[in-house]
Amino acid sequence: MDRSYQVNRSIMDEMPIDLSWKELEDSTNGFSEGRIIGSGGYGVVYKGVYRNREIAVKKLYHMPGLDEEQFQNELRILTGLRHQNIIRLIGKSYEEQERCVEYNGKLVFAKMVDRVICLEYLHKGSLENHLSDESSGMPWHQRYRIIKGTCEGLKYLHEQSIFHLDLKPANILLDNNMLPKIADFGLSKLFSGTRKSHTTIHFIGTLGYVPPEYIEKGKISNKFDVFSLGVIIIRIISGPDGYSKLSDMSTEKFVQLVHKNWKDRLQTAGLKGESYLDAYCNQVKNCIEIALKCVEKDRHQRPSIGDIVHSLSGSEATIDKLFVVHPLNLCIPFEPDTLIPCQLHLTNNADYETAFRIRPRTPGIFAASDYTGIVPAKSTMTCILTMQKQKQPPSNVDSILIQCLEYSDDLNDLLYDFDSDFDGCHEFHYEMKDVAITSFFDNASQSTEEIFSLQSPDSMDEYGIKDRL
């Protein structure tokens, strides 16, 4: 079978393949130092390019006994995992080679086993490189998505009876969209049966992220990871020194300080609507309170990861009701050689104006490439999307991207500078989220409703809808 076909098929199907040592050397420029993107106690990670795809190549150190155990453990766990917040295994390599090595002052030939694990390459690197305090760095909505994604990834692991046992920012990797993925399963354990805790005499994990019951008694349970998660959340919200600040004040004072700092930051970023500002400030407070419960000294007082995810979802409820799009499935009654208008209703339940952009994914189907405008507070706007004349209905179902965010005069100036570049607003920390609706080209009538919070902009005009042809 053609190797490129096998690799492409593997990445699509998420099934790991076997790669030769020669292929790995070629992909990493001979494992050159310039390709190193990370290292740890058990190996070095290189950036590789294989068949025009970027991959992360993790080469384990030669440590007799331990390296084999580490390799097989990580492979066994990664092979069975399928989740958007867990790093994906691409392939592996296990080869024995004779090499000239020094032994008792002499050069001898010995059999060496090279063990390599190939993973998806994540362009933004580790979370460790993105941590900062409340006054700078990532905006709140981005930090929250990292917190939520990490929690959902850990929930999936615990549902598979897997304890990670080395959760820390360095082991949370971020893709181009800052989607978090839990990585480095070398120390992870798969526990079967009904026992809820285990004891070990070998130290695992990283100081600062391991719970007191493990340091004192070697106890391991699913609350080990929950403690690590709590430290991570505190550092995501309040910066690298956030957890150490906690030891200098009461938990109540710490919550108040973090809440105030984020309220100031959100106001500075331009969130003037009270309902929106209050919703996000409450979300900050909820996250920091969850984190403090996670780092309780008594592991029995810590929440389960399922309870944590449920609590986070509850904090989204108010935000998610601020802007409503209807319908989610847009049914278009097709007629040959006819301009066909379609209605899309945008309801703004917030107490501030909301700017929006509607962009069909497929060019040429609709009369405009963008529809942009402003929905007044506490009101509904109906947008008319016009389908171009077509002799035959489009063969594919089309999707339409909708983006929106709180409108302000400052934003108006920014948008004209960026014209059609919505992504430019990331640089100014505007709250953003996307949703897609689907359009069908037949006479079937079906509709549903999508509720989502405020998002990102494009060039908009202050009078409402603006079509850009």
C-alpha positions as CSV (number, residue, x, y, z in Angstrom):
1,M,0.0,0.0,0.0
2,D,1.2,3.5,-0.8
3,R,2.7,5.1,2.4
4,S,1.2,8.5,1.8
5,Y,-2.2,7.0,1.4
6,Q,-1.7,5.0,4.6
7,V,-0.6,8.1,6.6
8,N,-3.4,10.3,5.3
9,R,-5.9,7.6,6.0
10,S,-4.5,7.1,9.5
11,I,-4.8,10.7,10.4
12,M,-8.4,10.8,9.1
13,D,-9.4,7.6,10.9
14,E,-7.3,8.3,14.0
15,M,-5.6,4.9,13.7
16,P,-1.9,4.9,14.6
17,I,0.5,3.5,12.0
18,D,4.1,2.1,12.2
19,L,6.8,4.4,10.9
20,S,10.3,3.4,10.1
21,W,13.4,4.9,11.8
22,K,14.5,6.3,8.4
23,E,11.2,8.0,7.8
24,L,11.4,9.6,11.3
25,E,15.0,10.8,10.6
26,D,13.9,12.3,7.3
27,S,10.9,14.1,8.9
28,T,13.0,15.6,11.7
29,N,16.1,16.5,9.8
30,G,18.0,13.7,11.6
31,F,16.5,14.6,14.9
32,S,18.3,18.0,14.8
33,E,18.5,20.3,17.7
34,G,16.7,23.0,15.7
35,R,13.6,20.8,15.5
36,I,13.3,20.3,19.3
37,I,10.0,21.7,20.6
38,G,10.1,20.3,24.1
39,S,11.7,17.8,26.5
40,G,11.0,16.1,29.8
41,G,12.2,13.5,32.2
42,Y,11.5,10.7,29.7
43,G,12.2,12.0,26.3
44,V,12.6,14.8,23.7
45,V,9.9,16.1,21.4
46,Y,10.8,17.1,17.8
47,K,8.7,18.9,15.2
48,G,8.5,16.6,12.1
49,V,7.1,17.0,8.6
50,Y,5.8,13.8,7.1
51,R,4.1,13.6,3.8
52,N,3.4,17.4,4.0
53,R,1.8,17.0,7.4
54,E,3.3,18.4,10.6
55,I,3.7,15.9,13.5
56,A,5.2,15.9,16.9
57,V,7.8,13.2,17.3
58,K,8.5,12.1,20.9
59,K,11.7,10.1,21.2
60,L,12.1,8.3,24.6
61,Y,15.4,8.3,26.4
62,H,17.3,5.0,26.8
63,M,16.6,4.0,30.3
64,P,16.7,0.2,30.7
65,G,13.4,-1.2,31.9
66,L,11.7,2.1,32.5
67,D,11.7,3.2,28.9
68,E,10.0,0.1,27.7
69,E,7.3,0.4,30.4
70,Q,6.9,4.1,29.7
71,F,6.5,3.4,25.9
72,Q,4.0,0.6,26.2
73,N,2.0,2.4,28.9
74,E,1.6,5.6,26.8
75,L,0.8,3.7,23.6
76,R,-1.7,1.5,25.3
77,I,-3.6,4.5,26.8
78,L,-3.4,6.8,23.7
79,T,-4.5,4.1,21.2
80,G,-7.9,3.9,22.8
81,L,-8.6,7.6,23.3
82,R,-10.9,9.6,21.0
83,H,-11.8,13.1,22.2
84,Q,-11.3,16.6,20.9
85,N,-9.5,17.6,24.1
86,I,-7.1,14.7,24.1
87,I,-4.0,14.7,21.9
88,R,-4.3,12.3,19.0
89,L,-1.8,9.5,18.4
90,I,-0.6,9.4,14.8
91,G,1.9,6.6,14.8
92,K,4.8,4.8,16.5
93,S,8.2,3.3,15.9
94,Y,10.0,0.5,17.7
95,E,13.3,-0.6,16.2
96,E,16.4,-2.4,17.3
97,Q,19.7,-1.3,15.9
98,E,23.4,-2.2,16.5
99,R,25.4,0.9,17.6
100,C,28.9,1.6,18.7
101,V,28.8,2.6,22.4
102,E,31.4,3.1,25.1
103,Y,31.4,0.3,27.8
104,N,34.1,0.1,30.5
105,G,36.3,2.5,28.6
106,K,36.0,0.5,25.4
107,L,34.0,0.9,22.2
108,V,31.7,-2.0,21.7
109,F,28.7,-2.8,19.5
110,A,25.4,-3.2,21.4
111,K,21.8,-3.6,20.5
112,M,19.8,-0.4,21.2
113,V,16.1,-0.1,21.0
114,D,14.7,3.2,19.7
115,R,11.1,4.0,20.8
116,V,9.2,6.9,19.3
117,I,5.6,8.1,19.6
118,C,4.2,10.4,16.9
119,L,1.4,12.8,17.9
120,E,-0.6,15.5,16.2
121,Y,1.4,18.8,16.1
122,L,-0.3,21.7,17.9
123,H,1.0,25.1,16.8
124,K,0.4,27.2,19.9
125,G,2.5,25.0,22.1
126,S,1.8,24.4,25.8
127,L,-0.5,26.4,28.1
128,E,2.6,27.1,30.2
129,N,3.7,29.7,27.6
130,H,0.4,31.6,27.6
131,L,-0.1,32.1,31.4
132,S,-0.4,35.7,32.6
133,D,-2.2,37.6,35.4
134,E,-5.6,39.3,35.0
135,S,-4.2,42.5,33.7
136,S,-2.7,41.2,30.4
137,G,-2.5,38.3,28.1
138,M,-5.4,36.1,27.0
139,P,-9.0,37.6,27.2
140,W,-11.5,36.0,29.6
141,H,-13.5,34.1,26.9
142,Q,-10.3,32.4,25.7
143,R,-9.2,31.4,29.2
144,Y,-12.6,30.1,29.9
145,R,-12.6,27.9,26.8
146,I,-9.3,26.4,27.9
147,I,-10.6,25.7,31.4
148,K,-13.8,24.1,30.0
149,G,-12.0,22.1,27.3
150,T,-9.4,20.8,29.8
151,C,-12.2,19.8,32.2
152,E,-14.1,18.0,29.5
153,G,-11.0,16.1,28.4
154,L,-10.3,15.0,32.0
155,K,-14.0,14.0,32.4
156,Y,-13.5,11.7,29.4
157,L,-10.4,10.2,30.9
158,H,-12.0,9.5,34.2
159,E,-15.0,7.9,32.4
160,Q,-12.5,5.5,30.9
161,S,-11.0,4.8,34.4
162,I,-7.8,6.6,33.4
163,F,-6.0,8.8,35.9
164,H,-3.6,11.2,34.2
165,L,-1.4,11.8,37.3
166,D,0.7,14.5,35.7
167,L,-1.7,17.3,34.8
168,K,0.0,20.7,34.6
169,P,0.1,23.6,32.1
170,A,3.1,22.1,30.3
171,N,1.1,19.0,29.5
172,I,-1.9,20.9,28.1
173,L,-1.2,21.8,24.4
174,L,-3.1,24.3,22.3
175,D,-4.0,24.2,18.6
176,N,-4.4,27.1,16.2
177,N,-7.8,28.0,17.7
178,M,-6.5,27.7,21.3
179,L,-8.4,24.5,21.8
180,P,-6.7,22.6,24.7
181,K,-5.7,19.0,24.4
182,I,-4.3,17.0,27.3
183,A,-1.0,15.3,26.5
184,D,1.8,13.3,28.0
185,F,0.3,10.0,29.3
186,G,3.6,8.4,30.3
187,L,2.7,8.4,34.0
188,S,-1.0,7.7,33.5
189,K,-2.7,4.7,34.9
190,L,-5.7,2.6,33.8
191,F,-7.5,1.4,36.9
192,S,-10.1,-1.3,36.6
193,G,-12.4,-2.8,39.3
194,T,-14.2,-1.1,42.1
195,R,-11.3,0.2,44.2
196,K,-11.5,4.0,44.5
197,S,-8.0,4.6,45.7
198,H,-4.5,3.1,45.3
199,T,-1.2,3.4,47.0
200,T,2.3,3.7,45.4
201,I,5.8,4.0,46.8
202,H,7.2,5.6,43.6
203,F,6.9,9.3,43.3
204,I,5.0,10.5,40.3
205,G,3.7,13.8,39.1
206,T,5.1,17.3,39.5
207,L,5.6,19.1,42.7
208,G,3.1,22.0,43.0
209,Y,0.4,19.9,41.3
210,V,0.3,16.8,43.4
211,P,-2.2,16.6,46.3
212,P,-1.2,16.4,50.0
213,E,-2.6,12.8,50.5
214,Y,-0.1,11.6,47.8
215,I,2.8,13.5,49.3
216,E,2.0,12.2,52.8
217,K,0.7,8.7,52.2
218,G,1.2,7.9,48.5
219,K,-2.6,7.7,48.0
220,I,-3.8,7.8,44.4
221,S,-7.5,8.4,43.4
222,N,-9.4,10.3,40.8
223,K,-9.2,13.3,43.2
224,F,-5.4,13.4,42.4
225,D,-6.2,14.8,39.0
226,V,-8.9,17.1,40.4
227,F,-6.3,18.7,42.7
228,S,-3.9,19.3,39.8
229,L,-6.8,20.7,37.8
230,G,-7.6,23.2,40.6
231,V,-4.0,24.5,40.6
232,I,-4.2,24.8,36.8
233,I,-7.5,26.7,36.8
234,I,-6.1,29.2,39.5
235,R,-3.0,29.8,37.3
236,I,-5.1,30.2,34.1
237,I,-7.3,32.8,35.8
238,S,-4.8,34.7,38.0
239,G,-1.4,34.0,36.4
240,P,1.7,31.8,37.1
241,D,1.9,33.1,40.7
242,G,-1.8,32.9,41.4
243,Y,-1.6,29.7,43.5
244,S,1.2,31.1,45.7
245,K,-0.8,34.3,46.3
246,L,-3.5,32.1,47.8
247,S,-1.3,31.2,50.7
248,D,-0.9,34.9,51.7
249,M,-4.7,35.6,52.2
250,S,-8.0,34.0,53.0
251,T,-9.9,32.2,50.3
252,E,-12.7,34.9,50.5
253,K,-10.2,37.7,50.0
254,F,-8.6,35.8,47.1
255,V,-12.0,35.4,45.4
256,Q,-12.8,39.1,45.9
257,L,-9.4,40.1,44.5
258,V,-9.6,38.0,41.4
259,H,-13.2,39.0,40.8
260,K,-12.3,42.7,41.0
261,N,-9.3,42.4,38.8
262,W,-11.3,40.7,36.1
263,K,-14.2,43.1,36.4
264,D,-11.7,46.0,35.8
265,R,-10.2,44.1,32.8
266,L,-13.6,43.4,31.2
267,Q,-14.7,47.0,31.6
268,T,-11.4,48.2,30.1
269,A,-12.0,45.8,27.1
270,G,-15.3,47.6,26.4
271,L,-18.0,45.5,28.0
272,K,-20.4,48.2,29.0
273,G,-23.7,46.4,29.1
274,E,-24.5,45.5,32.7
275,S,-26.1,42.1,31.8
276,Y,-23.1,41.0,29.8
277,L,-20.6,42.3,32.3
278,D,-22.4,40.7,35.2
279,A,-22.7,37.4,33.4
280,Y,-19.0,37.2,32.7
281,C,-18.0,38.4,36.1
282,N,-20.2,35.7,37.7
283,Q,-18.5,33.2,35.4
284,V,-15.0,34.3,36.6
285,K,-16.2,34.0,40.2
286,N,-17.7,30.5,39.6
287,C,-14.5,29.3,38.0
288,I,-12.3,30.5,40.9
289,E,-14.6,29.0,43.5
290,I,-14.6,25.7,41.6
291,A,-10.8,25.8,41.6
292,L,-10.6,26.4,45.3
293,K,-12.8,23.4,46.0
294,C,-10.5,21.3,43.8
295,V,-7.5,22.1,46.0
296,E,-9.2,21.3,49.3
297,K,-6.7,19.4,51.6
298,D,-9.3,16.6,52.3
299,R,-9.7,14.8,49.0
300,H,-13.3,13.8,50.0
301,Q,-14.3,17.5,49.9
302,R,-13.1,17.9,46.3
303,P,-15.8,17.8,43.6
304,S,-15.8,15.0,40.9
305,I,-14.9,16.1,37.4
306,G,-18.5,15.4,36.4
307,D,-19.7,17.9,39.0
308,I,-17.2,20.5,37.8
309,V,-18.3,20.3,34.1
310,H,-21.9,20.5,35.2
311,S,-21.2,23.6,37.3
312,L,-19.3,25.2,34.4
313,S,-22.2,24.6,32.0
314,G,-24.6,26.2,34.5
315,S,-22.4,29.4,34.4
316,E,-22.9,29.6,30.7
317,A,-26.7,29.6,30.9
318,T,-27.2,33.4,31.3
319,I,-24.6,34.3,28.6
320,D,-26.0,31.8,26.2
321,K,-29.5,33.4,26.3
322,L,-28.2,36.9,25.3
323,F,-28.5,36.4,21.5
324,V,-30.9,34.0,19.7
325,V,-30.7,32.9,16.0
326,H,-33.8,31.4,14.3
327,P,-34.0,29.1,12.4
328,L,-30.9,26.9,12.8
329,N,-31.9,24.9,9.8
330,L,-32.7,27.3,7.0
331,C,-35.0,25.6,4.4
332,I,-34.9,27.2,0.9
333,P,-37.8,26.5,-1.5
334,F,-35.9,26.1,-4.7
335,E,-37.2,27.4,-8.0
336,P,-35.1,27.4,-11.3
337,D,-33.8,30.8,-12.5
338,T,-35.4,32.7,-9.7
339,L,-33.9,35.0,-7.0
340,I,-35.1,33.4,-3.7
341,P,-35.3,35.5,-0.5
342,C,-34.9,33.7,2.8
343,Q,-35.6,35.1,6.3
344,L,-33.2,34.8,9.3
345,H,-34.3,36.3,12.6
346,L,-31.8,37.6,15.1
347,T,-33.1,38.4,18.6
348,N,-31.0,40.5,21.0
349,N,-32.1,40.0,24.6
350,A,-29.3,42.0,26.1
351,D,-29.5,45.6,27.2
352,Y,-26.9,46.9,24.7
353,E,-26.6,46.9,20.9
354,T,-25.1,43.8,19.3
355,A,-23.0,43.9,16.1
356,F,-23.2,40.8,13.8
357,R,-21.9,39.3,10.6
358,I,-23.5,36.6,8.5
359,R,-21.2,34.9,6.0
360,P,-22.2,31.9,3.7
361,R,-19.4,29.3,3.6
362,T,-19.9,28.6,-0.1
363,P,-19.3,31.5,-2.5
364,G,-21.7,32.1,-5.3
365,I,-24.9,30.7,-3.8
366,F,-26.1,33.8,-2.1
367,A,-26.2,37.3,-3.6
368,A,-23.9,38.8,-1.0
369,S,-20.7,37.5,0.5
370,D,-21.4,39.1,3.8
371,Y,-24.4,40.5,5.6
372,T,-23.4,42.8,8.5
373,G,-25.3,45.1,10.9
374,I,-26.4,46.0,14.4
375,V,-29.3,44.7,16.4
376,P,-30.7,47.2,18.9
377,A,-31.1,46.2,22.6
378,K,-34.1,44.1,23.5
379,S,-35.3,43.7,19.9
380,T,-35.4,41.3,16.9
381,M,-34.1,42.0,13.4
382,T,-35.1,40.0,10.3
383,C,-32.3,39.6,7.7
384,I,-33.1,38.7,4.1
385,L,-30.6,36.4,2.5
386,T,-31.1,36.2,-1.3
387,M,-30.2,33.1,-3.2
388,Q,-28.7,33.7,-6.7
389,K,-30.6,32.4,-9.8
390,Q,-29.7,28.8,-10.4
391,K,-30.8,26.3,-13.0
392,Q,-30.4,23.4,-10.6
393,P,-30.5,23.3,-6.8
394,P,-27.0,23.3,-5.3
395,S,-25.8,19.7,-4.8
396,N,-24.4,20.3,-1.3
397,V,-26.0,21.5,1.9
398,D,-24.4,24.9,2.6
399,S,-23.5,26.2,6.1
400,I,-23.7,29.8,7.1
401,L,-21.4,31.3,9.8
402,I,-22.8,33.9,12.2
403,Q,-20.6,36.0,14.4
404,C,-21.6,38.8,16.8
405,L,-20.4,40.8,19.8
406,E,-21.3,43.8,21.9
407,Y,-21.3,47.0,19.8
408,S,-19.6,50.2,20.9
409,D,-18.3,53.4,19.3
410,D,-14.7,52.2,19.9
411,L,-15.5,49.0,18.0
412,N,-17.0,51.0,15.1
413,D,-13.7,52.8,14.5
414,L,-11.8,49.5,14.8
415,L,-14.0,47.7,12.3
416,Y,-13.6,50.3,9.6
417,D,-9.8,49.9,10.0
418,F,-10.0,46.1,9.6
419,D,-12.7,46.2,6.9
420,S,-13.5,42.5,6.3
421,D,-11.0,41.0,8.7
422,F,-13.0,39.8,11.7
423,D,-10.0,38.0,13.1
424,G,-8.3,41.2,13.7
425,C,-10.5,41.9,16.6
426,H,-8.8,39.0,18.5
427,E,-5.8,41.3,19.0
428,F,-8.0,43.8,20.9
429,H,-9.6,41.1,23.2
430,Y,-13.2,41.4,22.1
431,E,-15.4,38.6,23.2
432,M,-16.0,36.3,20.3
433,K,-17.8,33.0,19.5
434,D,-19.1,31.5,16.3
435,V,-22.1,29.5,15.3
436,A,-23.1,27.9,12.0
437,I,-26.6,27.3,10.6
438,T,-27.3,24.9,7.8
439,S,-29.3,25.7,4.6
440,F,-31.3,23.0,2.7
441,F,-32.4,23.5,-0.9
442,D,-35.8,21.8,-1.1
443,N,-39.4,22.3,0.0
444,A,-39.1,20.4,3.3
445,S,-39.9,22.6,6.2
446,Q,-37.9,22.1,9.3
447,S,-36.6,24.6,11.9
448,T,-34.9,24.7,15.2
449,E,-33.3,27.3,17.3
450,E,-29.7,28.0,18.3
451,I,-28.9,30.2,21.3
452,F,-25.4,31.6,21.6
453,S,-23.5,34.4,23.3
454,L,-21.9,37.5,21.8
455,Q,-19.2,37.2,19.2
456,S,-16.9,38.6,16.7
457,P,-17.4,41.4,14.1
458,D,-16.6,42.5,10.6
459,S,-17.0,45.9,8.9
460,M,-20.5,47.0,9.9
461,D,-22.6,50.1,9.1
462,E,-24.4,52.0,11.8
463,Y,-27.7,51.8,9.9
464,G,-28.2,48.1,9.9
465,I,-27.8,45.5,7.2
466,K,-24.9,46.0,4.8
467,D,-24.4,43.6,1.8
468,R,-20.9,43.3,0.4
469,L,-21.0,41.9,-3.1
